Amino acid sequence: MQTIRHLTHLVRFPAMALALLVLTCGTPSRAWSGSQKLWIANDDGYGIESFSSKQLKKSGTPTPLQLLTYPEVTGLAFDKSHNLWVVIPPDEVVQFTAAQLKNLKNEQSPTPGVTITSTTFVYVYGCNFDHQGNLWLADYSNGSIDELSKTQLAAGSGAVTPAVVVKFSHPNGPNFVTFDKAGNAWVDGENDDTVGAFSPSQLTSGGDQSATVMLADDGSGTSLSAPGEIAFDKKGNLWVPNYSSATVVKYAKNQLSGISDPAPAVKLSSAIFDGPWGAAFDSQGDLVILNYTDATIAKFTPQHLKTSGAPVPKVSVTDGLYGYQIIFGPSS
């Protein structure tokens, strides 16, 4: 992933190339109940897309609803009021209101209600809300996750200093951050093939921290290999797509402790995987995987996820765009 995915940004920003400047913000894999949409951040000039639950029931090339305000988008997160917070590299976070999202068929390029910037940010990608309503960003080049508090978000537009910055050496190259039920923040390490967790107390303290849990590749070179967006299923098992090895793996809840390199409880190597990067669960327990390389969206049922193998997805959808982060959210 580090040799392919980030090349687009190094070309656009040559002064940043030597420093490998990248940042990410990823949203939690919340399974919205009832009517829901799959929302996709596109980092190749096509803003934000959404597919309805009806469009994801059968394979094909459905036409998404688009929000086209920005040429590059990498992170998405919904707050409790159904407002959509969006990461715009290199250093912006903007908000679109629930009312604006409902009107996308009439206005595809609305003006954001809130625009927040920070000189602390180097290059932002993914984002996620914690259980208290604070928005966290994963800063690839700074080796940190940064918090915009709910108070800062409510204050509206402006330049801010993050309420908390948690710095670490490993995982190295964080692209996404997501939260488990206990409030631990889980971070991918694109550059060192790891996934690590930081406790709620570490998130409160900030500063230099070491992950309380660290998962590494099991020696196969395929269990963790440029890991992407982390997603938890309803039972608390952790799922990770691997861009470089074209696998998606599950770590059982009882494997998520200590510093170790366990073999995944389940490893999927479906033929449809081509640079798997985004991951999210819907309210039915289906796992949706987004390929960065060919922009294919593949849906796997809970039955597919029980054992290792090379399953054929229940549904595959292709839109031809380069998606970064995916989340399920409310239907607008």
Secondary structure as a PSIPRED ss2 file (coil, helix, strand):
# PSIPRED VFORMAT (PSIPRED V4.0)

   1 M C   1.000  0.000  0.000
   2 Q C   1.000  0.000  0.000
   3 T C   1.000  0.000  0.000
   4 I C   1.000  0.000  0.000
   5 R C   1.000  0.000  0.000
   6 H C   1.000  0.000  0.000
   7 L H   0.000  1.000  0.000
   8 T H   0.000  1.000  0.000
   9 H H   0.000  1.000  0.000
  10 L H   0.000  1.000  0.000
  11 V H   0.000  1.000  0.000
  12 R H   0.000  1.000  0.000
  13 F C   1.000  0.000  0.000
  14 P H   0.000  1.000  0.000
  15 A H   0.000  1.000  0.000
  16 M H   0.000  1.000  0.000
  17 A H   0.000  1.000  0.000
  18 L H   0.000  1.000  0.000
  19 A H   0.000  1.000  0.000
  20 L C   1.000  0.000  0.000
  21 L C   1.000  0.000  0.000
  22 V C   1.000  0.000  0.000
  23 L C   1.000  0.000  0.000
  24 T E   0.000  0.000  1.000
  25 C C   1.000  0.000  0.000
  26 G C   1.000  0.000  0.000
  27 T C   1.000  0.000  0.000
  28 P C   1.000  0.000  0.000
  29 S C   1.000  0.000  0.000
  30 R C   1.000  0.000  0.000
  31 A C   1.000  0.000  0.000
  32 W C   1.000  0.000  0.000
  33 S C   1.000  0.000  0.000
  34 G C   1.000  0.000  0.000
  35 S C   1.000  0.000  0.000
  36 Q E   0.000  0.000  1.000
  37 K E   0.000  0.000  1.000
  38 L E   0.000  0.000  1.000
  39 W E   0.000  0.000  1.000
  40 I E   0.000  0.000  1.000
  41 A E   0.000  0.000  1.000
  42 N E   0.000  0.000  1.000
  43 D C   1.000  0.000  0.000
  44 D C   1.000  0.000  0.000
  45 G C   1.000  0.000  0.000
  46 Y C   1.000  0.000  0.000
  47 G C   1.000  0.000  0.000
  48 I E   0.000  0.000  1.000
  49 E E   0.000  0.000  1.000
  50 S E   0.000  0.000  1.000
  51 F E   0.000  0.000  1.000
  52 S E   0.000  0.000  1.000
  53 S C   1.000  0.000  0.000
  54 K C   1.000  0.000  0.000
  55 Q H   0.000  1.000  0.000
  56 L H   0.000  1.000  0.000
  57 K H   0.000  1.000  0.000
  58 K C   1.000  0.000  0.000
  59 S C   1.000  0.000  0.000
  60 G E   0.000  0.000  1.000
  61 T C   1.000  0.000  0.000
  62 P C   1.000  0.000  0.000
  63 T C   1.000  0.000  0.000
  64 P C   1.000  0.000  0.000
  65 L E   0.000  0.000  1.000
  66 Q E   0.000  0.000  1.000
  67 L E   0.000  0.000  1.000
  68 L C   1.000  0.000  0.000
  69 T C   1.000  0.000  0.000
  70 Y C   1.000  0.000  0.000
  71 P C   1.000  0.000  0.000
  72 E C   1.000  0.000  0.000
  73 V C   1.000  0.000  0.000
  74 T C   1.000  0.000  0.000
  75 G E   0.000  0.000  1.000
  76 L E   0.000  0.000  1.000
  77 A E   0.000  0.000  1.000
  78 F E   0.000  0.000  1.000
  79 D C   1.000  0.000  0.000
  80 K C   1.000  0.000  0.000
  81 S C   1.000  0.000  0.000
  82 H C   1.000  0.000  0.000
  83 N C   1.000  0.000  0.000
  84 L E   0.000  0.000  1.000
  85 W E   0.000  0.000  1.000
  86 V E   0.000  0.000  1.000
  87 V E   0.000  0.000  1.000
  88 I E   0.000  0.000  1.000
  89 P C   1.000  0.000  0.000
  90 P C   1.000  0.000  0.000
  91 D C   1.000  0.000  0.000
  92 E E   0.000  0.000  1.000
  93 V E   0.000  0.000  1.000
  94 V E   0.000  0.000  1.000
  95 Q E   0.000  0.000  1.000
  96 F E   0.000  0.000  1.000
  97 T C   1.000  0.000  0.000
  98 A H   0.000  1.000  0.000
  99 A H   0.000  1.000  0.000
 100 Q H   0.000  1.000  0.000
 101 L H   0.000  1.000  0.000
 102 K H   0.000  1.000  0.000
 103 N C   1.000  0.000  0.000
 104 L C   1.000  0.000  0.000
 105 K C   1.000  0.000  0.000
 106 N C   1.000  0.000  0.000
 107 E C   1.000  0.000  0.000
 108 Q C   1.000  0.000  0.000
 109 S C   1.000  0.000  0.000
 110 P C   1.000  0.000  0.000
 111 T C   1.000  0.000  0.000
 112 P C   1.000  0.000  0.000
 113 G C   1.000  0.000  0.000
 114 V E   0.000  0.000  1.000
 115 T E   0.000  0.000  1.000
 116 I E   0.000  0.000  1.000
 117 T E   0.000  0.000  1.000
 118 S C   1.000  0.000  0.000
 119 T C   1.000  0.000  0.000
 120 T C   1.000  0.000  0.000
 121 F C   1.000  0.000  0.000
 122 V C   1.000  0.000  0.000
 123 Y C   1.000  0.000  0.000
 124 V E   0.000  0.000  1.000
 125 Y E   0.000  0.000  1.000
 126 G E   0.000  0.000  1.000
 127 C E   0.000  0.000  1.000
 128 N E   0.000  0.000  1.000
 129 F E   0.000  0.000  1.000
 130 D C   1.000  0.000  0.000
 131 H C   1.000  0.000  0.000
 132 Q C   1.000  0.000  0.000
 133 G C   1.000  0.000  0.000
 134 N C   1.000  0.000  0.000
 135 L E   0.000  0.000  1.000
 136 W E   0.000  0.000  1.000
 137 L E   0.000  0.000  1.000
 138 A E   0.000  0.000  1.000
 139 D E   0.000  0.000  1.000
 140 Y C   1.000  0.000  0.000
 141 S C   1.000  0.000  0.000
 142 N C   1.000  0.000  0.000
 143 G C   1.000  0.000  0.000
 144 S E   0.000  0.000  1.000
 145 I E   0.000  0.000  1.000
 146 D E   0.000  0.000  1.000
 147 E E   0.000  0.000  1.000
 148 L E   0.000  0.000  1.000
 149 S C   1.000  0.000  0.000
 150 K H   0.000  1.000  0.000
 151 T H   0.000  1.000  0.000
 152 Q H   0.000  1.000  0.000
 153 L H   0.000  1.000  0.000
 154 A H   0.000  1.000  0.000
 155 A C   1.000  0.000  0.000
 156 G C   1.000  0.000  0.000
 157 S C   1.000  0.000  0.000
 158 G E   0.000  0.000  1.000
 159 A E   0.000  0.000  1.000
 160 V C   1.000  0.000  0.000
 161 T C   1.000  0.000  0.000
 162 P C   1.000  0.000  0.000
 163 A C   1.000  0.000  0.000
 164 V E   0.000  0.000  1.000
 165 V E   0.000  0.000  1.000
 166 V E   0.000  0.000  1.000
 167 K E   0.000  0.000  1.000
 168 F C   1.000  0.000  0.000
 169 S C   1.000  0.000  0.000
 170 H C   1.000  0.000  0.000
 171 P C   1.000  0.000  0.000
 172 N C   1.000  0.000  0.000
 173 G C   1.000  0.000  0.000
 174 P C   1.000  0.000  0.000
 175 N C   1.000  0.000  0.000
 176 F C   1.000  0.000  0.000
 177 V E   0.000  0.000  1.000
 178 T E   0.000  0.000  1.000
 179 F E   0.000  0.000  1.000
 180 D C   1.000  0.000  0.000
 181 K C   1.000  0.000  0.000
 182 A C   1.000  0.000  0.000
 183 G C   1.000  0.000  0.000
 184 N C   1.000  0.000  0.000
 185 A E   0.000  0.000  1.000
 186 W E   0.000  0.000  1.000
 187 V E   0.000  0.000  1.000
 188 D E   0.000  0.000  1.000
 189 G E   0.000  0.000  1.000
 190 E C   1.000  0.000  0.000
 191 N C   1.000  0.000  0.000
 192 D C   1.000  0.000  0.000
 193 D C   1.000  0.000  0.000
 194 T E   0.000  0.000  1.000
 195 V E   0.000  0.000  1.000
 196 G E   0.000  0.000  1.000
 197 A E   0.000  0.000  1.000
 198 F E   0.000  0.000  1.000
 199 S C   1.000  0.000  0.000
 200 P H   0.000  1.000  0.000
 201 S H   0.000  1.000  0.000
 202 Q H   0.000  1.000  0.000
 203 L H   0.000  1.000  0.000
 204 T H   0.000  1.000  0.000
 205 S H   0.000  1.000  0.000
 206 G C   1.000  0.000  0.000
 207 G E   0.000  0.000  1.000
 208 D E   0.000  0.000  1.000
 209 Q C   1.000  0.000  0.000
 210 S C   1.000  0.000  0.000
 211 A C   1.000  0.000  0.000
 212 T C   1.000  0.000  0.000
 213 V E   0.000  0.000  1.000
 214 M E   0.000  0.000  1.000
 215 L E   0.000  0.000  1.000
 216 A E   0.000  0.000  1.000
 217 D C   1.000  0.000  0.000
 218 D C   1.000  0.000  0.000
 219 G C   1.000  0.000  0.000
 220 S C   1.000  0.000  0.000
 221 G C   1.000  0.000  0.000
 222 T C   1.000  0.000  0.000
 223 S C   1.000  0.000  0.000
 224 L C   1.000  0.000  0.000
 225 S C   1.000  0.000  0.000
 226 A C   1.000  0.000  0.000
 227 P E   0.000  0.000  1.000
 228 G C   1.000  0.000  0.000
 229 E C   1.000  0.000  0.000
 230 I C   1.000  0.000  0.000
 231 A E   0.000  0.000  1.000
 232 F E   0.000  0.000  1.000
 233 D C   1.000  0.000  0.000
 234 K C   1.000  0.000  0.000
 235 K C   1.000  0.000  0.000
 236 G C   1.000  0.000  0.000
 237 N C   1.000  0.000  0.000
 238 L E   0.000  0.000  1.000
 239 W E   0.000  0.000  1.000
 240 V E   0.000  0.000  1.000
 241 P E   0.000  0.000  1.000
 242 N E   0.000  0.000  1.000
 243 Y C   1.000  0.000  0.000
 244 S C   1.000  0.000  0.000
 245 S C   1.000  0.000  0.000
 246 A C   1.000  0.000  0.000
 247 T E   0.000  0.000  1.000
 248 V E   0.000  0.000  1.000
 249 V E   0.000  0.000  1.000
 250 K E   0.000  0.000  1.000
 251 Y E   0.000  0.000  1.000
 252 A C   1.000  0.000  0.000
 253 K H   0.000  1.000  0.000
 254 N H   0.000  1.000  0.000
 255 Q H   0.000  1.000  0.000
 256 L C   1.000  0.000  0.000
 257 S C   1.000  0.000  0.000
 258 G C   1.000  0.000  0.000
 259 I E   0.000  0.000  1.000
 260 S E   0.000  0.000  1.000
 261 D C   1.000  0.000  0.000
 262 P C   1.000  0.000  0.000
 263 A C   1.000  0.000  0.000
 264 P C   1.000  0.000  0.000
 265 A C   1.000  0.000  0.000
 266 V E   0.000  0.000  1.000
 267 K E   0.000  0.000  1.000
 268 L E   0.000  0.000  1.000
 269 S C   1.000  0.000  0.000
 270 S C   1.000  0.000  0.000
 271 A C   1.000  0.000  0.000
 272 I C   1.000  0.000  0.000
 273 F C   1.000  0.000  0.000
 274 D C   1.000  0.000  0.000
 275 G C   1.000  0.000  0.000
 276 P E   0.000  0.000  1.000
 277 W E   0.000  0.000  1.000
 278 G E   0.000  0.000  1.000
 279 A E   0.000  0.000  1.000
 280 A E   0.000  0.000  1.000
 281 F E   0.000  0.000  1.000
 282 D C   1.000  0.000  0.000
 283 S C   1.000  0.000  0.000
 284 Q C   1.000  0.000  0.000
 285 G C   1.000  0.000  0.000
 286 D C   1.000  0.000  0.000
 287 L E   0.000  0.000  1.000
 288 V E   0.000  0.000  1.000
 289 I E   0.000  0.000  1.000
 290 L E   0.000  0.000  1.000
 291 N E   0.000  0.000  1.000
 292 Y C   1.000  0.000  0.000
 293 T C   1.000  0.000  0.000
 294 D C   1.000  0.000  0.000
 295 A C   1.000  0.000  0.000
 296 T E   0.000  0.000  1.000
 297 I E   0.000  0.000  1.000
 298 A E   0.000  0.000  1.000
 299 K E   0.000  0.000  1.000
 300 F E   0.000  0.000  1.000
 301 T C   1.000  0.000  0.000
 302 P C   1.000  0.000  0.000
 303 Q C   1.000  0.000  0.000
 304 H C   1.000  0.000  0.000
 305 L C   1.000  0.000  0.000
 306 K C   1.000  0.000  0.000
 307 T C   1.000  0.000  0.000
 308 S C   1.000  0.000  0.000
 309 G E   0.000  0.000  1.000
 310 A C   1.000  0.000  0.000
 311 P C   1.000  0.000  0.000
 312 V C   1.000  0.000  0.000
 313 P C   1.000  0.000  0.000
 314 K C   1.000  0.000  0.000
 315 V E   0.000  0.000  1.000
 316 S E   0.000  0.000  1.000
 317 V E   0.000  0.000  1.000
 318 T E   0.000  0.000  1.000
 319 D C   1.000  0.000  0.000
 320 G C   1.000  0.000  0.000
 321 L C   1.000  0.000  0.000
 322 Y C   1.000  0.000  0.000
 323 G E   0.000  0.000  1.000
 324 Y E   0.000  0.000  1.000
 325 Q E   0.000  0.000  1.000
 326 I E   0.000  0.000  1.000
 327 I E   0.000  0.000  1.000
 328 F E   0.000  0.000  1.000
 329 G E   0.000  0.000  1.000
 330 P E   0.000  0.000  1.000
 331 S C   1.000  0.000  0.000
 332 S C   1.000  0.000  0.000
